[in-house]
Amino acid sequence: MATVSRVKADNLRSFTARLCEAMGTPSDIAEVEAEILVNADLRGHTSHGVYQFPNYIKAVEGKSLIPDAVPEIVNDSPSAALVDARNGWGHYSARRAMQLAIDKAEKTGIGAISLASANHIGRLGEYCEHAAAAGYISFVTFGLGGRNAGVATPFGGAEAVLSSNPIAFGVPAADGRHLISDFATTMLANAKINIYRIKGQELPPGCIVDKDGRPSTDPNDFNAGGKSLVFGGYKGYAFSLLTCLLAGLNGGFDAHKCQLLGSFFLAIKVGAFMPSAAYGQNAASFLDFMRDVKPAPGFSEVLVAGDMERRKTEEQMAEGIELPEEVMNRLRDCGEEFGVDENLETMRIDS
């Protein structure tokens, strides 16, 4: 098993923001980037946190990520808009897109945003949490599909033409224990497979096949030409196609590659249907009812989507964020490359 360090959330956030700024990012954008990346780590999703930073550095160096770009509204209407991220930071652009959806929903009851030309937007549940905290029901998707576009096969197919294509949704509850669900339409997100590799763990059965199409639980087989599998057979495949077709609302269809790529954000104003306070209380009572259901044999309790992330956040705020040593090494290399001289050892919870 890999060595794991515990690091202080505030220090990690500060280090990440400084690293973003050193790459040419304005301080306001850097703060948002650092907040969202560290939030993913706090919630226990290492695959979508600061582990990703070397990929962003490569994108900046390859000029596919423009660190000082600001999203621009291209087409606008009272309840919908197309936003061009202008190849800027994905997390910042996605936060802006969700906030714009909320602003529109406040006025019209519903707000829908299609986001184009964004880099990696990370954990989709982040944006649903943002909406739920503001009292809105939300829905977020990312879709990528087409020729040589992904790592997953369509149901019944043998070619990798789909990405992990996640879907997230959130519903506010009065007690703050909101329903937040975020899942890839593949059995595992791409980066989570690599976290299994880093930790020296086998994958659950049914997640991937190797380059020859044989079922495998070895995460190294994925990086050696293997392919991901969609969850739920043809049902997960349909969800994956939905994310791609919603992505197509941004107009970015590549006819040569038959490729669609983009993100979609939806916010719904509860108050357009009924008093929002009453709905929040109803939602909290309903979700508590589910938590109180007698657990089946082999289970200690019944949970609601979002409960595990809240618990993990509370634990890691108190005890420090768990980061595999390989992730710490990746961060150390990034800091050295951009002259961010903060000693990573000071982030450790026991330092």
N, C-alpha and C positions, 0 to 999 in steps of 0.2 A: 504493500500500500504506500501511496505517496505521502511525503511529509506535508503537514498542514500548519499554517501559521494563523494566529488570531491578530487582527489589526484593528486599530481604532477608526471608526467610521468617519469622524470629523477630519482626522489627519489624511485619510485616504481621499476624501472629497477635496481637500485643499491641494493635495499633490496632483490630483487629476485635473483640477481647474488650471493650475500652473502649467501643467504639461500642454493642455489645450492652448493656452495663451502663447506658450513658447513656439507652437506650431503656426502662429499667425491668427489666432482666434480672438475676436474682441471679448473683453472681460464679461460682458453680460451674457453672451452666448456660451462662453466657457463655463460659467457658473451653472447654467442649465444642463449642459452636457455632463458635468461632473455630478450633479445631483441625480440625474436619471441613471447614469452608469452605476453609481454606488448604490442607488435604490435597488437595482437588480441584484447586486451582491448581498445587500441586507436581507432581501427576501429569499435568499438561498439559491438564486439562479446564476451561479458562477459563469455559466456559458454566455450570458448576455451582459456581464458587467465589465470590469476593467480588463479582464482577460482578452477582450477584443481589441485593445489599444494598438498592438502592432499592425493589425489590419488597417486601422485608420491612418497610421503613419505611412504605410505603403500607398494608400489611396491619395494622401496629400502629395507624396513624392511623385506619384504617377499622374497628378493633376486631375484625377477623377473626383476628388473631394476638395472643394474650395472653402477653406476654413473661415473666411470672412463674409461668405455669401449670406444674404438675407432673403427669406422667401418673399415671393411676389404674387399677389392675386391677379390672375389672368382673366378669367371670366367670373362675373359676380351677379348674384340675384339675391332676393330677400332670404331665401332658405337654402341656397346651395352656392358653391363656388369651386372653381378649379384653381389650385395653388401650385405655382412652380417653385420648387425648392432651390433651383438654380445651382444644383450640384453641391449644395452646402451640407452642413451637419444634419444627419437624419433625425436625431433625437430632438434637436431644437426645432426643426421644421415640423415634426410630428406634434410636438407640444403646441406650437402655434396653430396647426391645423385643427387640433381638438378644441382649443380655446375659441377659434373662429366658429366652429360648429356649435359650441355652447352659446356664443354671443348671438348667433342667428336663431337658435332654438328659443332663446329668451324672448325674442321679438315675434317669431312666427309659430312656435311650438315644435319645430323640428329644424335641424341644421345638418346638412350633408356636404362633406368636403372630399374632393378627389385630389390627391397629392402626387405630383409628377417630379421627376428628376431629383429625388432624394437619395441620399446614401443610407446605410443601414440604420433603421429606426429602433432596433433593439427589442426589448420586451414589450409587447403590445398591451399587456395588462397595466402597465404604467399609465397609459393615457385613459384607460377606463377608470382607474383609481382617481385620477385627476377629475374626471367628469362626475363620478359618484360623490366625491367630497363636495362638489358644487351642487349636488342634488339632482343630477341628470342621469337618465338611463343612456347607455352608450354601446356602440358596436364598432369594432375596428378590424380591418383585414389587411393583409399584405399578400399580393399574388405575383408569381413569376412562372411563366410557362412558355414553352416553344422549343424550337430546334436547339439542341445542346444547351438548354436553359437551366437545367436543374440536376438534382441527384436522385429523384424519385421516379418510379415508373407509374404509369396509369394502371388501373386495375385490369389485369389480363395482358399487360404489355411487358416488353423486355427492354425498352429504351428509357433512359433517364431524361424526361422532358418536363418535369415539374420540380419546383423548389419545395421547401417544407411548408410553405403557404399557411401561416398561422391565422387564427381567428380568435378574437377576444370580445367579451361583452361584460358589462357591469350594470348593477342595479343598486341604487342607494337604499340603505336601511337607517332608521333613526338612531340606532345605538352605535353607528359607525362601523359595524361589522358587515360591510357591504358584500354583496355577491360579486365576486370578480373571477371570471373564468378566462383562461388564456391557454390555448393549446395549438400545437402544430397539427396539420392534417396528415403529416407523416407520423409514424409511431414515436419518433424522437426528432427534435430539431437537430440540424446539422452540428451546431456547436456543442450540444449536449453529448453527442457521440464522442467528440474529442475530449470532453471532460471525463468520460468513462475511461478513455485511453490514458489521460494524465494520471488518474487515480489508480490505474492498474486494475480496473474492474471489467468484468464481462458484461455485455449488453443483455437485456432481457430477450428471451427468444421472440422471433417474429418481427424484429425491427429492421434488419438488413439482410441482403443476400450478397455473396462475394462476387467477384468479377465474372465468374462462370454461372451465376444465377443460383448458387446453392445457399440454403439458409446458413447463417453464421451468427455467433454471439461475440466474435472477436472484433473490437472496434478498429483494429489495424486493417482489417479487410475492407472497411468502408473507404479508407484513404488509399487503398490499393486497387481502386476501380470498382468497388462495390456500389450497391444502390440501396436507397431507402425504400421502405414500403409504406403505403398509405394505411391509416388506421381504418378498421371497420370495413375492409374490402371496398365494394362499389359505393358504399355510403360515404366513406372518407374521401374517395375519389371525387364524388360529386361536390363535396365541400371545397376540395382543392380547386376544381374548375370554377366554382363560384368566386373564389378570391381572385382568380385571374380575370374573369369577366367583369368584376367590379373594378379591378385595376384598369381595365380598358376604357373606363369613363374619362381617363385623362388624355385620351386621344393618341397615346404613344404606340400604336400598333406597328410592329416591324413586319412588313409583308414578306420580306425575303426569308426571315427566320420564323415567320408565323408566331411572333413573340409578343406577349403582353406583360407589362411590368408596372406596378404602382401600388399605392395604399389608399384606403377608403375609410372615412371617419363619419360616424353618425351620432348625433346627440338628440335626445328626446326630452322635452320639458314636461315633467310630471304634472305640473300645475295647469297644463293645457287640457288635462283630462279630469283631474280632481284635485282637491287641496293637497299640496305636496307633503305637508306635515302628517296628515292622516295616512297618506300612502306609505311614507317612511315608517310609521308605526306598524302598519299592516305588514309591510315587508319584514320588519324585524321580528314580529310575532310569528309569522309564517316560517322564517328561517330558523328561529329558535325551536319551533315545533319539530322541524326536521332533525335538528341536533339532539332532541330528546327522544327520538325513536330508539327503541331497544336494539342494540347492536347484534348483528348476526354472529354465529360462532366464528372465532378467529379474529374478531374485531373488538377493540376496546371502547369505541365510540363512533358516532356518526358525525361526519364533518360536512361543511358547506364550502364550496369553492371560494377560496380567499382566506379561509381560516389558517391553513398551514403557513401561508406567507406572513400573516399578521403575527403568528406565534414566533416564527423564525426571526422576524424583524425585532420583536421585543427582546428575544434572547441575544441577538447579535449586537444590538445597541448596548446591552449591558456587558456582554462578555467579549465582544469583538467579532469582526467578520472573519469567517473561515476562508482562507485562500490557500490553495495548493502551492507548494514551494515553486513549482514551475511558473505559476502566474506571478509570484513575487519576483522571480528572475526576469520574466518578460518586462515587468514594470521597471525594474532596475535598469535594464538595457535601454528602455525608452527614455528614462530620465537622463542617463548618461549621454545619449545621442543629442538631446535638446538642451543640455546644460541645466536641467532642473536638479539642483544639488542637495535637495532635502534627503537626509539619511533615512532610507526605508526602515531601518532597524528601529527608529523612534516610533514607528506606527504600531509596533507589536504591543499587544495589550499588557504584556508582562515586562515591558521595557521601562 
